[in-house]
Amino acid sequence: MGLQSFEQGVERMVDGVFSRSRKASIRPIELGRRLVREMDDHRSVDVKGRRIVPNKFELHISPRDHAGFADIEQALVTELTEAAREHAREEGYHFMGPVSVSLLVDNETKPGRFGIESSMRESGGGVGTGCLVMPSGERLPLGAQVITVGRLPACSITINDANVSRNHAEIRAKGSSFVVVDLGSTNGTKLNGNRITGENALKDGDVVSFGGTNIRFEAS
C-alpha cells in the first residue's frame, strides 16, 4: 500500500514534467522500491523487542539523472519520505528518529543506475523540530512555542466545529519530542483513531483528530 500510494503520488507529481523532459533514465518508482527494500533488509530488534529500521537514506545518482529530477526533486523527496513512513506503519517498524531522504550527485555512478546508503539516526538533544500538516496541506512548524487548538480565534489553530471545545487541546515540546494534551474537551481528542486522556507522545506520522479535523504530525 505504501508503494502504491507513492506511485500514485509520483504520477500526479510528474504529470507533464518528468514525462516531457526524459532527462532522468531512472523511474521514480525504482527509487521507492529500493528504499523500502533497504528498510526490510536492514531491520533489527531493540531491547524492547521493537523492529527498528533505518530512517536516514542517501540515494546516489549520476549528474545527468540528478539534473533530470531538478524540477521535481523536493516533491520526489517528500513522496519518498512518506513512502518510508507508510511502509513502516504497515509492517510495524519503528524509527529511532525522523525520516530523512536525500538525492546526492555521484560522478562515479552511470546514468540509469543508483546506489543507496542507509543508517539509523537518533533524534538530537534539546527541543525537537517537526511540523503539523493541516488538511489543506499547509505545514505549521513546531518548536518551543505551545500550539493551542480550539474554537477561540486566539488559538494557534482555530477550528470552527461544534464538536471542538473553545480551548480543546495543546501540542507542546517535551524534551526532544512533542506531546498532545487534551484540555478536558467535551468530545475528546483522538490519536490515530483512539481517544486519549492526559499527555500523549507524538511519533512521526501520527494523526491527531479534533472533531472532524485530522492533523498529521511529522518529525523533521
N, C-alpha and C positions, 0 to 999 in steps of 0.2 A: 504493500500500500504506500509506503514511504517513497519508493522509486516511481510508482505510478503517479503520485501527486507531483513528484519532481518533474517527471516527463511532461505532464500537462502544463506545469508552470513554465517549463523551458519553451514549450511550443508557443505559449502565449507571449513569452518574453521576446523570442527571436523572430516572431512573425514579421516579415518584411525587413528584417535587419540581417540576421545571420544568413537567411536563405538567399539574400541578394549578394552579400559580399563574398561568401565562399572562400574567404581568405584563410580560415582555420580548417585544417583537414581532420580535426578531432570533433566528433559529435559530443555535445554536452552530456547526453545520457551515458556515454562511456565513462566520463569523469564521475558521474553519480554512482554508477555500478561499482567502479573501482574503490570509491570512498567507503561504501557500506561493506564491501568485502574486506577492506582493511580493518574495519571495526570487528567483523566476525573472526578474522584471522588472529587478531591481537587482543582478544578479550582475556581477562584474568579474574580471579576471585579475591576480594579483600578480606580482612579479618572478620568482617560482619557477615560474610557469605554472599555479598552482592557481586554481581558480574560487572566488572569495571572495563570500560573500553576507551581507546584514545579519544581525545577531544581537540587536539591540535593537528591540523592536516596541512601539508605543504605540497602542492601539485607543481611539478617541474615540467615546463613545456618549452617548445622551441620559440625563438623570437618571432617567426612567421605566424605560428599559431596564436601566440600572445597578442600579436597585432590584430589577428582576425577576431579576437574576443574583445577588442578595445571598447567597442560601443556598448557592450552588454556585460562587461566584467563585474561591476558591482552587483548588478541584478543576478548574475550567474552565481557569484559567491553567496548571496543571500539564499538562493534556491538550494545550493549545495549544503549550506548550514542547516536549513530546515529539513532537508532530506536526512541528514545525520540525526537530528533530533527525533524525527518521526520513526526512524528505524530503531532508535534506542527505546522509544516508548513501546513499539510493537514487540520487541524482543526482551523487554525487561532489563535493559542495560542501564548502567549508571555512569555518569561523567564525574570526574574529580573537580572540574571547573567548567567555565563557559566554553562553548564550541567556537573554534577559530579555524577558518579556511582561507588559504591564500594561494594565488596563482603566481608562480615565480618563473622568470625567464632563465632558461638554461641553454647556453650556447652549445653545449655538447649534445643536446637532445635533437634528434632528427624530426622534421615535420611529420605529423601523424602519430608520433609516439609521445609518451609522457611517463614520468615516474612519480611516485608518491612517498612521502615520509610522514610518519605519524608518531605522536607521543602523548603521554598522559601528563597534563599540566594542572597543578593545583591552583586555586584562586589565591591571589596575593593577599597580604595583610591589609589592615586599615579598612576604611569604608569601601564597600564594593561598588561596582558600577553595573548598570543594567538599564532596561527600559520597559515601559508598558506599551504594548501595541493595542491601540484602540480599534473598535470595529471599522472605523473609516480607513485604517491602515496607518494613521498618524502615530508617530512614536514619541512618547513622553520620557525623556531621560530621568534616571533616578540617581540620587546621591545622598548627601546627608540630610537634605530637607525632607520633612514629613509630608506625604501626599495624603490629603483628605478627600474622602468620597462621600457624596450625599446630594440631596436636592437643593441645598442652600447655594446661592450664587457665589458665596465666599469660599466654597470648597475648591480644591485644586482640580477635581474632576466633578463637574456638576451633571447629574443625571436626572432628567425630567421624567420621572417614572413614579407612579403612586405606590409601587412596591418597594421603593427605595426611601429610607428614612432621611430626615433632614441632615443629621450627622450620622452617616451609616457605618463607615469603616475608615481605617488608616492603613497606609503602606509605608513602612519606615525601615531604615537601615538598622541592622543588628550585627555588630562585628563586621565581617567582610561579606555578609549576605543581607537578605531582606526578608521581612515578615509582613503578613497581612493580619490585621486585628479588627474583629467585628466589635463595634461600639454599642452593643446591646440593641441592634436594629430590630424592628418589628418582624420583618420577614427573613432575616438572616443573610449571611454571606456564604457562597459555595466555592469550594476549591476542587477543581476537576470533578464537579457534579455532586460533591458531598458537602453538606452543611457543616460549618466549622464553629468551634467555640474557642474563645481566648485567642492566643497568639499562635500563628502557624507559619512555619518557614516556607519560603518560596524556592522552587527549583526551576531550572531552565525549562521553558516550555509549558509551565503550569498555566491553567486557565482559571481566573477568578471571576465569579459571577455576582453581580449586584442587580437584583430584579431580573429584567430581561436583557441586561447588557453584559456581554462577555469580553474580558480584557486578558490578553496573554502577556505573561512575564517572560522576558528574555534576559539572561545574564550576558554580560559582554566584557 
